[in-house]
C-alpha cells in the first residue's frame, strides 16, 4: 500500500503543478476557440500531470502499463479530433506526452527537475509568435551559421583533449580551439546585429556593431570614406573613436573572464584611454550630424579562415611568449605580446591566459596586457591617418586614437612608479 507521507504528497503536488503550469499556456492558446472545439487545456494537462504522478508511485511495470494506456487514449482522442478538423498541430500531442513523463519524474522524487523542465516548456510554448517571426526574418546564411557554430562549440570542442603538448607545453588543443569558438561567435553576433539594425540607424550604430567583430575594419572603412568626402567628417571620426572604445571594453571583459588576476591593473591602465576616447567621441559628434552609414565589411560569419588564422597565431605566439619568458624574463613577454597586439588584441589576451599560473604577478600582468592594446590602437591611428589622407582629416581621424594611447601611457607610467 502506498503511504501518504510527506514525500508522496510533495511528489503528487509537483506533478499536478507541472500539468497546471503547462495547461495554463495551452488553455490560453485556445482561449478564442468555440465550445467543443478545444482539444486540450488547463484541466486536461492538470489531469495528465496528476496521472503521471500516480503512475510514478506504482511499480515500474504497472506504471509503464498505466502510461501506455493514457498515451493510447491520447492518440485515439487526437485521431478523432483530426477527422473533424482539417489540420491539427502535433505540438499538443508531444506536450501531453512530456507532461505525463514529468508527472512520473516528480512522483519519483525528482521534483526540482520536473518543475524546471515544465517552466522551460511553458516558456518555449509561449514564445511561439516571437519564434516564428524570428525564423521568418532569418536568412539561409544565418541558419547555416547557427548549425556550424553548434558543430564547432558543442561537438568538436568537447572532443578535444584538455592537456598541454608541444614545445614548452605551450599548446592546449581545447584552449586553442576555444579561440575559433569565440571568434565565430563574435562574428555571428556582429553580423546579425548589423543586419537587424540596418544602415539607416546611422554611423554610430554600425561602428558599435562592427567593433564587436573588428574595430580595425571600422577604422579602415570610415577612414576611406573620410578621404573620399562621402559624408560629414564629424560622425565618421566619432565612429572611429567609438570602435576603439568598444575594443577597450571588450578587452576588459575578456580579461575578467580569461585572466581575472590581471583585470584590476588592466582597468587602471584603460581608464585614461576610455575617458579621453569618450570625450573625443562626443566632441567629434558635436561637429557634424549623422549621415547615411558607410559600408563596413564585417566578413562572412561562416568564414573559418579568420578564426583558424587567429587560433594558429595564438598557438605560435604561445610558444614565442614562453620562449621569451625563459630567455629574457618579463621583458620578453612584453615584446612578444606587443607584437601580437599589432595584429590582434584577442590573440595577445589568449596568449597571456595560456601562460602558467604565477608567471607574472597581478599588477605586472595587467600592465603587460595593456601593451598590445595600446600597440593595436597606435596601429589603427597610423591606418586612419594614412587612409584618410595626410590632411586635416587624416589628423582628426587619428587624433582620438593617439590621445587615448598617450593618456594610458602616462597613466601606466604613473601607476608603475607608485608600485
N, C-alpha and C positions, 0 to 999 in steps of 0.2 A: 504493500500500500504506500502511496505517496504521502509523505508527511508534509503538512503545510507549515514548514519552518520559514524563517526569515529569508533564506536564500531562494526558496521556491517562489515566495511572494515577490521577491525582488526580480527574479527572472521573468515571471509572468507579467509583471508590471512593465518591465522593459520591453518585452515582446509586444504588448499592447501599445506602448508608446511608439515603438517603431512603426507599427501599422497605421496609427493615427497621424504621425508626422508625415508619412508618405501619402496617406489618404487625403490629408488637407490639400496638398498640391494637386492631386489627381481630381478631387472633387471640384476645386476651384477652376481647373482647366475645363470642366464640363458644366460650368455654372449656368450657361445660357442654353443648354440643351433642353428640349421639351421632355415632359414627364414620360417615362417609359423608354426613352432613347438613350439614357445614360448607361454606359457599360459597367462602370465601377467607380466608386467614390470613397468617401470617408468611412462609411460603415463597412463596405466590402474589405477594404485594406486593413481596417482595425481588426476585423474578424480573421483575416488571413494571418496577421501577426500573432494574434492570440492562438490560432490553430497551430501555428508553428511552435509557439511556446509550450502548448500542451503536448505536442508530439515530442518535443525535446526532453520531456520528463519521463517518457516511456523507454523501455529497452530499445536498442538500436533497430532490431528487425521490425518490431511493431511500429516504431517511429517512421521507418522507411515506408512501410505499407500505408500508414496514415497519410504521409506526404504524397505518395503516389496517387492515392485516392483523391486527395484535394486537387492535385495537378490535373488528373484526368477530368474531374468535374469542371475545372477552369477551361481546359481545351474544348470540352463539349459546349460549354456556355459561350465561349468566343466563336466557336464554329457556327452555333445557332444565330448569334448576332451578325456574323459575316454574311449569312444567307439573306438577312433582312436589310443590310446596308451595302452600298456599292463598294465601300472601302473601309478598312479598319486598321488602325496603327498597331504594329507588333509591339510597340513600346509598353503598352499596358500589360500584355502577357508576360513580357520579360520582367517588368517591375513587380508583378504579382508573384512570380516565382522567387525573385530575390527577397521580397518581403517575407514569404513563408520561410525561406532559409535563414533570414536574420532572426526570425522568431525562435527557431530551433537553436541558433547560436546563443541568443540571450538566455534561454532556459538552461543551457548547459554551462552557464557561469561566465560567458564572455560578454558581459553587459556593456562595458565601455566600448568594445569593438563594434558591437551591433548598433549601438546608438550613434557612434561616429559614422559608420557606413550609411545609416539611414539619413543622417544630416547631409552627407556628401551627395547621396542620390537625390534628395529633395532639392539641393542647390542646382544640380545638373538639370533636373526636370524643369525647374522654374526659370532657367536661363535659355529656354527654347528659342524665343524670338531673337534674343541677342546673338545666340549661337548661329541661327540661320542667317541673320543679317551679316554677321562676320564672314560666314562661308561664302555668301553671295559676293561679298566685296573682295575676296581673296583671288589672287592670280595663280596661274599654274606654277609660276616661279616660286611663290611663297609656299604653296603646298609641298613642292619638291624640296624646298629649303628645310621645312619642318621635318620631313622624312629623313633627309640627310643628316640634319643635326641630331635627331634621335638616334640614328645609327652611330654617329661619332661619339655622342655623350653617353648613351645607355647601353651600347653593345661593345664597341671597341675599347672604350676607356676601362670598364671593369675587368676586361680580359688581360690587360697589360700588367706585368709584374711591378709591384711597388718595392723595388730594390735598386741598389746602385751598381753600376757597371762602368767599364771603360777607364781611361786614364784618370788618375786621382779620384776614382769612384765618383766622377762628376755627372754621370748620366743616370737619371731615374726615368725609365720609359713612361711610367704613368704621369709623372710631373711634366715631362716634355710634351706628351700628348694633350695634357690639360691646356697647354698653350693653344693648340688647334681648336679645342672646345671653346675657349674664351674668345678667340679672335672671330670664329664663325658666329658665336652668339652675339657679340657686339655688332658685327657686320649686319646680321639679320635685323637686330633691333633698330639700327640706324636706317637701314633700307626701308623697313615698314613705317617707321616714324616719318621719314621724309615723304613717302608716297601717300600716307594717310593725310598728313597736314597740308601737303601741296605747296607749290611755289608761291601761291598768292598770299600766303601768310607773311612773306617778306624775307629780307636778307637775314635778319637776326635769327629767325626760327630755323632757317636752313643751316646757318652756321652752327647753331646749337645741336641740331640733329647730325650734321656732318661730322662734328667733332667727336661724336660717340664712336665713329669709325676711324677717322683720321683728321686731326687738326691740321696736318700738313697739306692734305688735299684741299681743305677750305682755304688755307693761306695761298696756295698756288692759284686756285680758281679766281679768288677775289683780287689778287694782285694783277693777274692778267686782265681782268675787267677794268681795273683802275688804269692800266696802261692804255686800253682801247677807249677809255672815256665813256663806257657803256654804263650809265647810271651815276648818281651822286656819290662823291668820294667819301662823305661822312659815314653813311651806313656801311659801306664796304670796308672801311678802315675799322669801324667798330666790330664788324663781323670777324675780321682777322684777330682782333684783340679778344673777342668773346671765345673764339675757338681755342685759344691758348688758356683762357680761364677754365674752360671745361676740362682741358688736359690736366691742369693743376689739380682740379677737384678729383678727376678720375684717378690720378696717380696717388692721391692721398687715400682714396677708398681702397685701391689695390694694396697699398702699403698696410693699411689696417687689417686687411684680410690675409695677406701673404707674409708680411714681415712686421707684425704688430709691435715688436720691441723698437723698431725704428720710426714708428708713426709720429711719436711726440716731437722728436727733434726735426723730422722732416716737416712737420706742420709749422714749427718755428721758422724754418728756412723759407717756407712757401707763403707765409703771411704777408711779408712785404710785396712779393710778386702779385698776390691776389689783390692787395689794396691798390697798388699802382695800376694794375691791369683793369680793375673795376672803374677807377677814376678816369683812365684814358678812354675806356669804352663809353662811359657816359658823356665825356666831352666830345668824342667823335660823333655820337648820336645827335647831339645838340647842333652839330654843324650842318646837318642836312636831314632830309626826310627820307623815309623808306621808299625804295623803288622796287620794280619787278626783280625777282630773285635771279641770281646768277646760277647757271647750270653747274652744279658741283658733282663731279663723278665720284660716287660713293663705292663703285665697284659692284660686281655681281656677288650677291650673298652666297651663291653656290660655288664660287671660285675657291678651290682649296689652295691654290698656289700661294697667295699671301700668307695664309695660316701655316702652311708647311715650311715656307721660307723663314718665317719668324721662328718656328719651332727649331729649324736647323740652326738659325742664328743663335738661339738660346743654348743649344747643345754645344756649339763651337765656343761661345763666349763663356760657358760654364767651365770648360777646360782651360781657356785662357785666363779666366779670373783666378782659378785655383793655382795655376802655374805662376801667375803674377804674385799671388799671395805667398806662395812658397819661396819664390825667388827674391821678391822685393819687399815683402811685408804689406802693410796697409796702403802704402803709396802706390803699389802695383794695382790694387783693386780700384783705386780712384781713376787711374788712367784707363783701365780696361772698361769700367762702367761708363766713363765719359765718352769713349769711342763708340760704345754700343748705343748710347743715348742719341748720338748724331743720326743714327738710322732708325731706332725705335726705342722709345722710353719704356714700353711694356717689357721688352726683352731685357733691359737693364734691371728692372724690378724683379723679374723672374730669375735672373742670374744671381742677384743678391739673395733672393729667397732660397736658392738652391745651395748656398754655402753652408757648411756645418754650423750647428748652433755654437755660439760663443766665439765665432771667428772675429767678430767686431763687437765692441760694446755698444749699448743702445744709442748713446749720443753720437758716436762716430758713424754708426750705420746710417742714421738719418741724414747727417750732413753729407756722407758719401753718396747716398741716394739722390740728394739734391743736385749733384754734379751732372748726371746725364739729363735731368730735367732742364737745367739751365743751358746745357750744351745744345739740346734739341731746340729750345726757344731761340737761342742765338742763331742756329742754323736756319730756322724759319724767318728770322729777321733778315738774314742775307738773301733768302729766296724772295721775300716780299720786296726788298729794295731793288734787286736785280730784275725781277719780272715786272714790277710796276714802273720801272724806268728810273734812271738817275736824275730825277727832277724832284720838285717839292712833293709830288705824290708818292714817289718811292720812299722819301724820308719819312713822310707821315705814316705810311703803311708799316715801316719798320720801327718807328719811334715807340709805340706801346710795348713792343716785344723787348727792345733794347732797355727801356726803362724798367721793365719787370726784372730782367737779368741783373741790371745794375743794383736795383733795390735789394734783391735777395742776396746778392754777393756781399753787399755791405752788412746785411743782417746776419749772414753766416759768419763773416769775419768777427763781428761784434760778439756774437754768441759764443764762438770758439775761444775768444780771448777771455771770456768770463768763466770758462770751464776750468 
